[in-house]
Amino acid sequence: MLRIDQVHSVPYTALGWAVSDIRRTVHDLSAAGVAFQRYDGMNQDRDGIWHAPGGAFVAWFQDPDGHVLSLTQFQ
């Protein structure tokens, strides 16, 4: 799944990818220098992954232009 919103830099997710193993993807991207975002009020784990009430796991990061991007592992 690929979700694209045509917007300028906004504080919500502009582009997101569904992944089969979010923890591995976060670790691989972190090793490549990607910094994952942390948000107040979100109970994110040590890797910055949030477990949504509906069961999905989500992690956010920014592209060089400041757009918020996400990874989601659906259950």
C-alpha positions as CSV (number, residue, x, y, z in Angstrom):
1,M,0.0,0.0,0.0
2,L,1.2,3.5,-0.8
3,R,-0.5,6.6,0.5
4,I,0.4,10.0,-0.9
5,D,-1.0,13.4,0.0
6,Q,0.1,16.3,-2.2
7,V,0.9,18.9,0.5
8,H,3.7,21.1,1.6
9,S,5.4,20.3,4.9
10,V,2.6,19.6,7.5
11,P,2.7,18.1,11.0
12,Y,0.9,14.9,9.9
13,T,1.9,11.9,7.7
14,A,2.3,12.9,4.1
15,L,3.5,9.5,2.8
16,G,3.3,6.1,4.4
17,W,4.4,2.5,3.6
18,A,3.0,-0.8,4.8
19,V,5.8,-3.1,5.9
20,S,5.7,-6.7,7.0
21,D,8.3,-6.4,9.8
22,I,8.4,-2.9,11.2
23,R,11.0,-3.6,13.8
24,R,13.5,-4.9,11.3
25,T,12.7,-2.0,8.9
26,V,13.2,0.6,11.7
27,H,16.5,-1.0,12.7
28,D,17.7,-1.1,9.0
29,L,16.7,2.5,8.4
30,S,18.2,3.6,11.7
31,A,21.5,1.9,10.8
32,A,21.4,3.9,7.6
33,G,21.1,7.2,9.5
34,V,17.3,7.7,9.6
35,A,16.1,9.4,12.8
36,F,12.7,8.3,14.0
37,Q,10.4,10.8,15.6
38,R,9.0,10.8,19.1
39,Y,5.7,12.5,19.9
40,D,4.4,13.6,23.3
41,G,1.5,11.6,24.5
42,M,2.3,8.6,22.2
43,N,3.4,5.5,24.1
44,Q,6.3,4.6,21.7
45,D,8.7,1.9,22.6
46,R,12.5,2.2,22.6
47,D,12.6,2.1,18.8
48,G,10.0,4.8,18.4
49,I,7.3,2.4,17.4
50,W,3.7,3.1,18.6
51,H,1.2,0.2,19.1
52,A,-2.1,1.6,17.9
53,P,-5.3,0.6,19.8
54,G,-6.5,-1.2,16.6
55,G,-3.4,-3.4,16.6
56,A,-1.2,-1.8,14.0
57,F,2.4,-0.7,14.7
58,V,3.5,2.7,13.4
59,A,6.8,4.6,13.3
60,W,7.4,8.1,11.9
61,F,10.4,9.9,10.4
62,Q,11.0,13.0,8.2
63,D,12.4,13.4,4.7
64,P,15.0,16.1,4.1
65,D,12.3,18.6,3.4
66,G,10.6,18.0,6.7
67,H,7.7,15.9,5.4
68,V,6.5,13.4,8.0
69,L,6.7,9.8,6.6
70,S,5.5,6.6,8.2
71,L,5.9,2.9,8.3
72,T,2.9,0.7,9.4
73,Q,2.7,-2.9,10.2
74,F,-0.9,-4.0,10.1
75,Q,-2.0,-6.9,12.2
